[in-house]
Amino acid sequence: MLGQAELDELLSQRDKINLRLQEIIDRQTDPWGIKVTAAEVKDVVLPDSMKRAMAGQAESERERRAKIINAEAEFSGRGKIRAGGIDDFRAADRPATALLTDDEGNFERA
């Protein structure tokens, strides 16, 4: 039952999952005359391989966001390039860089 839920769902909707778990157990124990009064998920242990995969995914997402922020900063904060021209810009933490535009207005590094 727990394998059917996403990890964030396990953490954020425990009451709902506990109720579903109790219903499943009730269906299985009812023919024996046993009534389950409470079922609850207390601890979920993740395999090391899953922890590594989640860490890798989080790192990839951080890198993606950093690239987007960097590209937006270069596009908007460093001056816009007009077709046919080169605009050099300098930043304290970067060497001089030139950006060019093609006929469609797309930027590319020189």
Summary of the structure (lengths in Angstrom):
residues: 110
radius of gyration: 27.2
end to end distance: 55.3
largest distance: 83.5
contacts: 207
relative contact order: 0.08
helix: 53%
strand: 15%
